[in-house]
Amino acid sequence: MKIAKFQYHPVAVAIEWWGECYTFYRQNKNEFGGYKSGDTLVQTIQGIFHTDASSFIIVTTTEDSAVQSKTNSYLYCLAKDINGIQQGDMVRVKDRLYLVNGITYMDIIADISLEEVKIHGQE
């Protein structure tokens, strides 16, 4: 999807007006590549959080199967604002923790794909 350069200003204004600030963190690693305690601040960006329930998961057991829908979460932001965010980084949105799954660049904007991290005791 290509967006004309003249549309940059309306998109930037919309993200500034309706967007929120999101802070991304990366887990610290030791010299062997294992995770150690503490997180490193990567970047804070302005973006719009949105979801899309278009993925489906087929759960198969021995006797039957069920189809469940999975909600995909995204963070819509300006591509120029992303400096150093990479797959595996963490961000907290509305008291829920998400991992970055990937980043899709669409000319002047970017859509950061997020996957919710389930924490014991959290629905």
C-alpha positions in Angstrom: 0.0 0.0 0.0 1.6 3.3 -1.1 0.6 6.5 0.5 1.4 9.8 -1.3 3.8 12.1 0.4 1.3 14.9 0.5 -0.8 12.7 2.9 2.0 12.7 5.5 0.6 15.7 7.4 -3.0 14.5 7.9 -1.7 11.1 9.1 0.8 12.7 11.5 -1.9 15.0 12.9 -4.3 12.0 13.4 -1.6 10.0 15.3 -0.7 13.1 17.4 -4.3 13.8 18.1 -5.7 10.3 18.9 -2.5 8.4 19.6 -0.9 7.6 23.0 2.7 7.3 24.0 4.0 3.7 24.2 7.4 2.8 25.7 9.3 -0.2 24.3 11.7 -2.3 26.5 14.2 -5.0 25.7 15.2 -7.8 28.1 18.9 -7.7 29.1 21.1 -10.6 28.1 24.3 -11.9 29.7 27.5 -12.8 27.9 26.1 -16.3 27.0 22.9 -14.9 25.4 20.6 -15.9 28.3 18.2 -13.4 29.8 19.2 -11.6 33.1 17.1 -9.4 35.3 16.1 -6.0 34.3 15.0 -4.3 31.1 16.6 -1.7 28.8 14.5 1.2 27.5 14.5 1.1 23.7 12.2 3.9 22.7 9.0 5.8 23.3 6.7 6.5 20.4 3.3 8.0 19.7 0.9 5.6 18.1 -2.6 4.3 17.8 -3.4 0.8 19.2 -5.9 -1.2 17.1 -7.0 -4.8 16.9 -8.2 -7.1 14.1 -10.0 -10.5 14.8 -9.2 -12.1 11.4 -7.0 -15.0 12.5 -8.4 -18.4 13.2 -6.9 -21.2 15.2 -8.1 -24.8 14.8 -7.8 -26.8 18.1 -7.9 -30.5 17.5 -8.4 -33.1 20.1 -8.7 -36.9 19.8 -12.5 -36.8 19.2 -13.3 -33.4 17.7 -11.9 -30.0 16.7 -13.0 -26.5 17.3 -12.3 -23.2 15.4 -11.4 -20.2 17.6 -10.8 -16.7 16.5 -7.6 -14.9 17.7 -7.4 -11.2 18.1 -4.4 -9.6 16.3 -3.1 -6.4 18.0 -1.2 -3.7 16.2 0.3 -0.3 16.9 -0.1 2.2 14.0 2.7 4.9 14.0 4.9 7.0 11.7 7.7 5.0 10.1 10.2 7.8 10.8 9.6 7.4 14.5 10.8 3.8 14.7 14.5 3.7 15.6 15.8 0.4 17.0 12.5 -1.3 17.8 12.8 -5.0 16.8 11.1 -8.3 17.1 11.0 -9.5 20.7 10.8 -6.1 22.3 8.1 -5.5 25.0 5.5 -2.8 25.3 2.7 -2.4 27.9 -0.7 -1.4 26.5 -3.6 -0.8 28.9 -2.1 -3.0 31.7 -1.3 -5.8 29.3 2.2 -6.9 28.2 2.8 -7.4 24.5 5.8 -8.7 22.5 6.7 -7.2 19.1 6.0 -9.9 16.4 7.1 -7.8 13.4 7.0 -4.4 11.8 5.2 -3.7 8.4 6.3 -0.5 6.7 3.8 1.1 4.4 5.7 4.1 3.0 5.3 6.8 5.7 3.5 4.7 8.2 4.3 1.5 10.1 2.2 -1.1 11.7 3.8 -2.9 14.6 2.4 -6.4 15.1 2.0 -7.3 18.7 1.4 -10.6 20.6 -0.1 -10.6 24.1 2.0 -12.2 26.8 -0.2 -14.3 29.1 0.7 -13.8 32.7 -0.5 -16.3 35.3 -3.8 -15.1 36.8 -4.5 -12.7 34.0 -7.5 -13.2 31.7 
